[in-house]
Amino acid sequence: MKIWKIALGLATAGAVAAPILVGTWYPRSNAQQWIALTADERANLTAKMEESKNCRVHEARVEEIEIQGAKPDMTDLGRIAICHINRARLNGGGRWERYLSLPRYLVTNGAILIASFVGIFGLALAVTNFLRRYSRWLYG
């Protein structure tokens, strides 16, 4: 059997396995887009910030619980975290939303597939030629 046929089979198997080994076969969020706040969302977040006095009400509650020597409840800590997230959204004017871009997913996997095919095919041919050339030199 010709060497290039073996190299072609190895390269095909390696190219199919490459996206699995690299971990790009599973579709995940791979792009982001900016979502600006609407007027209603901005008014709602502003009202929440005024109600919580820019998150100070929730922080003061947790500080009082800690001063008493008790551990703060997870709901209180969650309120602080949500308040800080809302404050960042209000200051930034929106949020980044992640989504799956199918063209980017296909291009990434295609590039990995082609690169691994070419790399394995070239490596298989190079190794076999190297072994053939230097085996004659070594063994006469």
N, C-alpha and C positions, 0 to 999 in steps of 0.2 A: 504494500500500500504506500502511496506517495506521502511524503512528510507533510505537505501542505494540507492534505485531507485531514490528517490527525490534528494539525494546528487549527484548522477551521472548526472541527468538532469541539476542541477544547475552548476555543474563543467563543463559540456560540453558547456553550454551557456556562462559561464564566460571565458572559454578557447578560444572560438571563438571571443568574444568581446575584449579580452586582447590586442592583437596587435593593434586594432583600438584605444583603450583607451591610450595605451602607445605611439602610433604614429609611430610604426615601419612597419606598413602595406604598406606604400607608399614607393616605391623603390627610394632611393636617393644614391648619391655617398657615398660609405662607405669604400673606400680603396684609397691608393695613390701609385703612382709609379714615380720614378725619370726618367726624360727625359734629357739626356745629350745634350749639344749643338753640332751641327755638325760644320764642319770647315767653311762652307758657312755662317751659322748663326753667328758664332764667328767673322768672318771677317766683316760681315754686322754690327753687334753691335759695334765692335771696330771702324769702320768708322763713325758710328753715334755719338759715344762718342767723337771722335776727332773733328768732325764737330761742335758739341755743346760745345766743350771744357769742357767735363765732366759735362754737364748740366748747366754750368755757364752762357752761352749765354741766355738761357731761363729765368734763375733766375734774371739776370741783367735787362732783358726787363720788368719783373714784378716789380722789384724794382723801375725802372724809372717811370713806370705808377703810382705806389703808391706815389712816391715823388711828382709827379705832382698833387696829390690829387684826382685822379680818381680811380675807382675800376678796378682791372684787369679783363680782359675778361676770360670766362670759357675755351676758347680754349687755352689761354696762360697757365692757371693753369693745364689744361689737358696735355699740352706738358711737363710741369715739372714733373707731376706724371708719365707719360709714360717713360720719360727719366730716372727717378729714378728706375723704375721697370726694364728697360733694363740694367741699370748699375748693379743692384742686380743680374740679370740673368747672366751677363758677369762675375762678380766677383765669383758667385757661380758655374759657369760652367754648368748650366742647370736650370730646374724648376721641381716642383712637379706637377703632373697632377692627378686629382681626377677622379675616375671611379666607376661604380657599379660592385661589386663582387657578383655574383648570389649565390655562395655557402655560403658566409658570411651572405647575406640577408636571405637565407633559414634557416641557423643554428640559427640566432638571433631570427627570428619569431618562429621557432620550439621550442627553449628553453623557450621563453616567454609563448607559448601555453602550453607546458608540465608543467612548473612551476605553472602557474595559475590554471591548471586543478588539479594538486596534492594539491595545497594549498587550493582551494575552496572545493574540495572533503573532505579533512581532516578536515577543519574547520566546514563544515556542519555536519559531523559525530560527531565531538567533541562537538559542541554546542547542538545537539539533545541528545546525551548521557548525557551531563551535565544537561540539563533541565529535562530529564527523571529521573535521579538519585536524583537531589535535589528537584524536585517537590514532590516526595514521602516523602522526609524528611521534607519539609515545610508544606505540607498539610496532612500529616499523613497517 
